[in-house]
Amino acid sequence: MPELPEVEVVRRGLERWTTGRTIASAEVLHPRSVRRHEAGPADFAARLAGRTMLAPRRRGKYLWIPLDDGSEAVLAHLGMSGQLLVGEPDREREKHLRVRVVFGDGGHDLRFVDQRTFGHLMLTGLVPDAFDAGSLVPGPIGHIAADPLEDAFDAEVFFRALRRRRTGIKRALLDQSLISGVGNIYADEALWRARLHWARPTDTMTRAEATRVLEAAREVMGAALAVGGTSFDSLYVNVNGESGYFERSLDAYGRRDEPCRRCGAPIRRDEFMNRSSFSCPVCQPRPRRARQ
């Protein structure tokens, strides 16, 4: 699933191609892709016609495009395989095209392509942001915490919340009510850089260790942004259909039995929440009191 860097790459592309453009029409080709828009596909399409898109925004793995009156936005979640693509409006339709937006200027259109249909779009109202005074966020994601690349992220609040929890550090990093945008890949990468095992109990974390994890998360996601995100297959692409290349720089994730780039020990894979965790058994020793 795309994580913060991949979604931010898409947001930046949309900012260039959609900001200030007025929608002529919208077409929903698969109702599941707007399933969270309670009034249905026809209402979704009708309410977009004539609206002007403002600069897109993002929090964690969600992005949204505010509309001209400032009270509503198109909220997008890419799911496992969702793609927001721009291109010449007369190009061939993609096999898994779900939603198409045509603009009044006759230029590049916007398409939501989603093979597995786990992603979705919806038109929703904006509400005051609980984490950033004076800002607005889509109502359905109002509970999601600020992400570590936002100015609104409060490191002290994060540390105090960690200490109150009785869980492992990786599970905490995946908790979107605590910190948003960090998924399985970048959690493993941040913990490798911070030299902490994924099962380290959060209630034993020191302020210095929490700071180290946050700095590592910011570093690794910033590095991923610089090369367009991480693409393991053709399903994650930017708005121009191009893949990211950060998978070539991963230090832990997906490198089972390969040598650690720091000490040479074979990277270990553990089962974790029906997924995998990758770590170095030497640089990231398992704590005596481990927690998942």
C-alpha positions in Angstrom: 0.0 0.0 0.0 1.4 3.5 -0.8 2.7 5.3 2.2 3.4 8.9 2.9 6.2 9.5 0.3 4.2 7.8 -2.5 1.1 9.8 -1.8 3.1 13.1 -1.5 4.6 12.4 -4.9 1.1 12.1 -6.3 -0.1 15.3 -4.5 2.8 17.3 -6.0 1.9 16.0 -9.5 -1.7 16.9 -9.0 -0.8 20.4 -7.8 0.8 21.1 -11.1 -1.9 19.7 -13.3 -5.2 20.4 -11.5 -4.9 23.5 -9.4 -7.2 26.3 -10.6 -8.9 24.2 -13.3 -12.7 24.0 -13.6 -14.4 20.6 -14.0 -16.6 20.2 -17.0 -17.8 16.7 -16.2 -17.1 13.6 -14.1 -17.9 10.0 -15.0 -18.0 7.1 -12.6 -17.4 3.8 -14.3 -17.3 1.6 -11.2 -19.6 2.4 -8.2 -17.2 0.7 -5.8 -14.7 3.4 -6.3 -17.1 6.0 -4.8 -18.7 3.6 -2.3 -18.0 6.0 0.6 -19.9 8.8 -1.1 -23.2 8.0 0.5 -25.4 9.8 -2.1 -24.1 7.5 -4.8 -22.1 7.7 -8.1 -24.6 10.0 -9.9 -24.6 12.5 -7.1 -20.8 12.4 -7.0 -20.5 13.2 -10.7 -23.2 15.8 -10.7 -21.8 17.8 -7.8 -18.3 18.0 -9.3 -19.5 19.6 -12.6 -18.7 23.3 -12.7 -16.4 23.2 -9.6 -12.9 24.5 -9.6 -10.1 22.5 -8.0 -7.8 24.3 -5.5 -4.3 23.2 -4.5 -4.3 19.6 -3.2 -3.3 18.7 0.3 -2.2 15.6 2.1 -2.2 14.0 5.6 -0.5 10.7 6.0 -1.8 8.4 3.3 -4.8 10.5 2.4 -4.9 13.3 -0.1 -7.7 15.8 -0.9 -8.4 18.4 -3.4 -10.4 21.4 -1.9 -13.0 22.9 -4.1 -13.8 26.5 -4.9 -16.1 27.4 -2.1 -13.6 26.1 0.5 -16.2 24.0 2.4 -15.9 20.7 0.4 -13.1 18.6 -1.1 -12.6 15.4 -3.1 -10.9 13.0 -0.7 -8.8 10.2 -2.1 -7.3 7.1 -0.7 -5.3 5.0 -3.1 -5.7 1.7 -1.3 -3.5 -1.1 -2.6 -3.5 -0.3 -6.3 -5.2 3.1 -6.9 -3.6 5.5 -9.4 -4.5 9.2 -10.1 -3.2 9.8 -13.6 -3.2 12.9 -15.9 -2.9 12.8 -19.6 -4.3 13.7 -23.0 -8.0 13.4 -22.9 -8.3 11.4 -26.1 -5.8 8.7 -25.0 -7.0 5.1 -24.8 -9.0 4.2 -21.7 -7.1 2.1 -19.1 -8.4 -1.4 -18.4 -9.2 -0.6 -14.8 -10.4 3.0 -15.2 -12.9 3.8 -12.5 -13.5 7.5 -12.5 -12.7 10.2 -15.1 -12.7 13.9 -14.6 -12.8 16.2 -17.7 -11.8 19.9 -17.5 -13.4 22.8 -19.2 -10.2 24.0 -20.8 -10.0 20.8 -22.9 -6.5 20.0 -21.5 -5.2 16.9 -19.7 -7.9 15.0 -17.9 -7.7 13.3 -14.5 -8.3 9.6 -14.1 -8.7 7.3 -11.1 -7.4 3.8 -12.1 -7.6 1.0 -9.6 -7.1 -2.7 -10.4 -8.2 -4.1 -7.0 -10.8 -1.4 -6.2 -9.7 -1.1 -2.6 -9.1 2.7 -3.1 -11.9 5.2 -3.2 -12.9 8.8 -3.9 -15.6 10.8 -2.2 -16.9 14.4 -2.0 -17.0 15.5 1.7 -17.2 18.5 3.9 -14.2 20.1 5.5 -14.0 20.5 9.3 -11.5 22.3 11.7 -8.2 20.5 12.0 -7.7 19.3 15.6 -3.9 19.2 15.1 -3.4 22.5 13.2 -5.4 25.5 14.3 -6.9 27.5 11.5 -6.7 24.7 9.0 -9.5 22.5 7.6 -9.4 18.7 6.9 -12.0 16.3 5.4 -14.4 15.2 8.1 -13.8 11.4 7.6 -10.1 11.8 8.5 -10.5 14.4 11.2 -9.3 11.8 13.8 -6.0 11.0 11.9 -2.9 12.5 13.6 -0.5 14.8 11.9 2.3 13.1 10.0 6.0 13.7 10.8 6.6 15.9 7.8 3.9 18.4 8.8 4.7 21.6 10.7 1.7 20.7 12.9 3.4 17.5 14.2 4.2 17.8 17.9 7.1 15.6 18.9 6.5 16.1 22.6 2.9 15.0 22.3 4.1 12.0 20.4 6.6 11.0 23.0 4.1 11.3 25.9 1.6 9.2 24.0 4.3 6.6 23.4 5.1 6.3 27.1 1.4 5.8 27.9 1.0 2.9 25.5 1.8 -0.7 26.4 2.7 -1.9 22.9 5.7 -2.4 20.6 7.3 0.6 18.8 6.4 -0.6 15.3 2.7 -1.1 16.2 2.7 2.4 17.6 4.3 3.8 14.4 1.5 2.1 12.4 -1.2 3.7 14.6 -2.7 6.5 12.5 -4.3 8.1 15.6 -0.7 8.6 17.0 1.3 9.4 13.9 0.0 9.2 10.3 1.7 8.2 7.0 4.1 5.6 8.3 3.4 2.1 7.0 5.2 -1.3 7.1 8.0 -0.3 4.8 9.1 3.0 6.3 8.5 1.7 9.9 11.1 -1.0 9.3 13.5 1.4 7.6 13.2 4.0 10.3 13.7 1.4 13.1 16.8 0.1 11.3 18.3 3.6 11.1 17.4 4.2 14.7 18.9 0.8 15.8 15.7 -0.2 17.6 13.9 -3.6 17.4 10.3 -3.4 16.3 9.1 -5.1 19.5 10.7 -2.6 21.9 8.1 -1.7 24.5 7.0 1.9 24.0 6.6 2.5 27.8 10.4 2.0 28.2 11.4 4.4 25.4 13.5 7.4 26.4 13.0 10.9 24.9 16.3 10.5 23.0 15.1 7.2 21.5 11.8 8.6 20.5 13.6 11.6 18.9 15.9 9.2 17.1 13.0 7.3 15.6 11.2 10.4 14.4 14.4 11.8 12.9 15.0 8.4 11.1 11.4 8.4 9.8 11.8 11.9 8.4 15.1 11.1 6.9 14.0 7.9 5.2 10.7 9.4 3.9 12.6 12.5 2.6 15.0 10.3 0.8 12.1 8.3 -0.7 10.4 11.5 -1.9 13.6 12.6 -3.7 13.4 9.5 -5.9 9.7 9.3 -6.4 8.8 6.8 -3.7 9.0 3.0 -3.5 7.6 0.8 -6.3 7.7 -2.9 -6.0 5.4 -3.5 -9.0 3.7 -1.5 -11.7 0.7 -0.6 -9.4 2.3 2.4 -7.7 3.1 5.2 -10.2 3.0 9.0 -10.1 0.5 11.1 -12.0 2.5 10.6 -15.2 2.6 6.8 -14.8 6.2 6.7 -13.7 7.5 4.4 -10.9 9.6 5.4 -7.9 13.0 4.0 -7.3 13.6 4.0 -3.5 13.2 0.2 -3.3 16.8 0.1 -4.6 17.9 1.9 -1.4 16.0 0.0 1.3 18.2 -1.1 4.2 15.9 -3.6 5.9 12.5 -4.1 4.3 12.4 -7.1 2.0 16.1 -8.0 2.5 15.7 -11.3 4.3 19.0 -13.1 4.6 20.9 -10.3 2.8 23.8 -8.8 4.7 23.1 -5.8 6.9 24.7 -2.7 5.3 26.1 -1.7 8.7 27.4 -4.9 10.3 27.1 -7.7 7.7 24.7 -9.9 9.7 21.9 -11.5 7.7 18.7 -9.5 7.9 16.0 -11.3 9.8 12.3 -11.6 8.9 9.6 -12.0 11.6 5.9 -12.4 11.3 4.1 -9.3 12.5 0.3 -8.6 12.4 -0.2 -10.9 9.3 2.7 -9.1 7.6 6.5 -9.1 7.9 9.0 -7.2 9.9 12.7 -7.0 8.8 15.5 -6.1 11.1 19.2 -6.8 11.9 19.6 -9.2 14.8 22.9 -7.5 15.7 22.2 -3.8 15.2 18.6 -4.2 16.5 18.7 -6.8 19.3 15.4 -8.1 20.4 14.5 -6.7 23.9 14.1 -9.1 26.8 10.5 -7.8 27.3 9.2 -7.7 23.8 5.8 -6.5 22.8 4.0 -6.7 19.5 
